[in-house]
Amino acid sequence: MVILRPPLLPLGLLLCLWLLCSPASCTNPTAKCKPICSVTNKRPSYIDIYPRGYESNKLYTVSLIVEPNITSVILEARDQNNSVIGSWQNPSQSCEGRAEYNLKGQIRTLFEAKWMSPKSMNISSVMIYIYCTTFLRHAELAVLILSRKPTTTHHKHTTKNSANRAFLSPVREAIQILLIFLTSTLLF
């Protein structure tokens, strides 16, 4: 009787290697996005963006008061099509269009970050998502909207899509690890 188990061993190893390097896990191997555990809508005591109206290729300043329990501020800018746009200056780390600024100190302080709008002229409005996160990665979300015509900033309660984006990458990685484990136990 011929034993088929040894020829399956190299095939199993190749399958595990393929799963590790599949396009789903290699889309952005350098990104180290930290997941957010929960998101609640809460507007900081002071939040502002200057200038208030949206213009292409312009430098904006986002300012807010952060409480002592906040360890980082995550910022993200999206256009009317929900695409990440523009660039944040000097973040502690960047991941999938989000800029994370780690905070030092345990006092209530004024936080400021600079964002450069893109040169594209076909953008009518921009939503600036501001996540104030604690050490345990619980976040408070505030959203500022910049419109093409000069207006005041508005607060909008949208957390579902942003929270899903924050969890998408870690969940994908966990599923791949589980598949590799199950495959290796079946083959070996």
C-alpha positions in Angstrom: 0.0 0.0 0.0 1.3 3.4 -1.0 1.3 6.2 1.6 0.3 9.5 0.1 1.1 11.6 3.2 4.8 12.5 2.4 4.0 13.9 -1.1 1.4 16.1 0.5 3.9 17.7 2.9 5.6 19.9 0.3 2.2 20.8 -1.2 1.0 21.8 2.3 4.0 24.0 2.8 3.6 25.7 -0.5 -0.1 26.3 0.3 0.8 27.9 3.6 3.5 30.1 1.9 0.9 31.2 -0.8 -1.6 32.1 1.9 1.0 34.2 3.7 1.9 36.1 0.5 -1.5 36.3 -1.0 -2.5 39.8 -2.3 -4.9 40.3 0.6 -2.1 40.3 3.1 0.6 42.0 0.9 -1.4 45.0 -0.1 0.4 47.3 2.4 3.0 45.2 4.4 4.6 48.3 5.9 1.4 49.7 7.4 1.0 49.1 11.1 -2.5 50.3 11.7 -3.5 50.0 15.3 -7.1 49.0 15.6 -9.7 51.2 17.4 -11.7 49.2 20.0 -14.8 51.4 20.1 -15.9 54.7 18.7 -18.3 57.2 20.2 -19.4 60.6 18.9 -18.2 63.3 21.2 -17.2 66.8 20.3 -14.2 68.2 22.1 -14.7 71.4 24.2 -12.9 73.3 21.5 -12.4 72.3 17.8 -11.7 74.5 14.8 -10.2 74.4 11.3 -8.7 77.4 9.6 -9.4 78.5 6.9 -13.0 77.5 7.0 -13.9 77.3 3.3 -12.4 74.6 1.1 -9.8 75.5 -1.6 -7.5 73.4 -3.6 -3.8 73.3 -2.8 -4.2 75.1 0.5 -2.7 74.5 4.0 -5.2 74.0 6.8 -4.7 74.0 10.5 -6.9 71.7 12.7 -7.0 72.7 16.3 -8.7 71.1 19.3 -8.4 70.8 23.1 -7.4 67.3 24.2 -8.2 66.0 27.6 -5.5 64.3 29.8 -6.7 60.8 29.1 -6.2 61.1 25.4 -2.9 59.4 24.2 -3.2 60.0 20.5 -5.1 61.9 17.8 -5.9 60.2 14.5 -6.8 62.5 11.6 -8.2 61.6 8.2 -9.5 63.7 5.3 -12.0 62.3 2.7 -13.8 63.8 -0.3 -17.4 63.5 -1.3 -16.6 60.1 -2.9 -15.2 58.9 0.5 -11.6 58.7 -1.0 -8.7 59.7 1.2 -7.2 63.0 0.0 -4.5 65.5 0.9 -1.5 65.0 3.2 -1.0 65.5 6.9 2.3 67.1 8.0 4.7 65.4 10.5 2.5 62.6 12.0 4.0 60.1 14.4 2.8 57.4 12.0 0.7 57.1 8.9 -1.5 54.2 7.9 -3.9 53.9 5.0 -4.5 57.6 4.7 -4.8 58.2 8.4 -2.3 60.2 10.3 -1.7 59.4 14.0 -0.2 61.9 16.3 1.1 60.5 19.7 0.6 62.9 22.6 3.0 63.4 25.5 2.1 64.7 28.9 -0.9 64.2 31.1 -2.4 67.7 31.0 -5.3 69.3 29.0 -3.6 70.8 26.0 -4.2 72.5 22.6 -3.4 70.1 19.8 -2.7 71.4 16.3 -2.0 69.6 13.0 -1.5 70.8 9.5 -3.2 69.4 6.4 -2.5 70.2 2.7 -5.4 69.9 0.4 -4.9 68.3 -3.0 -4.5 70.2 -6.2 -7.6 68.6 -7.7 -10.3 71.1 -8.7 -13.2 68.6 -8.8 -13.7 68.3 -5.0 -16.8 70.0 -3.6 -16.5 69.1 0.1 -14.1 67.5 2.5 -14.8 65.7 5.7 -12.1 65.8 8.4 -12.4 62.8 10.8 -10.8 63.5 14.2 -10.4 60.5 16.5 -9.2 61.2 20.0 -8.0 57.8 21.4 -7.2 56.6 24.9 -4.5 54.2 26.0 -7.0 51.3 25.6 -7.8 52.5 22.0 -11.3 53.7 22.7 -12.0 56.7 20.4 -14.1 59.8 20.5 -15.0 61.0 17.0 -15.7 64.4 15.7 -16.2 65.3 12.1 -15.6 68.7 10.5 -16.9 69.5 7.0 -15.2 71.9 4.6 -17.3 73.1 1.7 -16.2 74.8 -1.5 -18.1 78.0 -0.5 -17.0 79.7 2.7 -19.2 78.3 5.5 -18.8 77.5 9.2 -17.7 74.0 10.2 -20.4 71.4 11.0 -20.5 68.4 13.2 -21.8 65.2 11.6 -22.4 61.9 13.4 -20.9 59.2 11.2 -18.9 56.4 12.8 -19.9 53.1 11.0 -17.8 53.5 7.9 -14.7 54.9 9.6 -14.8 52.2 12.3 -15.1 49.5 9.7 -12.0 50.8 7.9 -10.1 50.8 11.1 -10.9 47.1 11.8 -10.7 45.8 8.2 -7.0 45.1 8.0 -6.6 43.3 11.4 -9.7 41.1 10.7 -8.3 40.1 7.3 -5.0 39.1 8.9 -6.7 37.1 11.6 -8.7 35.2 9.1 -5.6 34.3 7.0 -3.8 33.1 10.1 -6.7 30.9 11.0 -6.8 29.5 7.5 -3.1 28.7 7.6 -3.5 27.0 11.0 -6.5 24.9 9.8 -4.7 23.9 6.6 -1.5 22.9 8.3 -3.4 20.8 10.9 -5.3 19.0 8.1 -2.2 18.3 6.0 0.4 17.5 8.7 
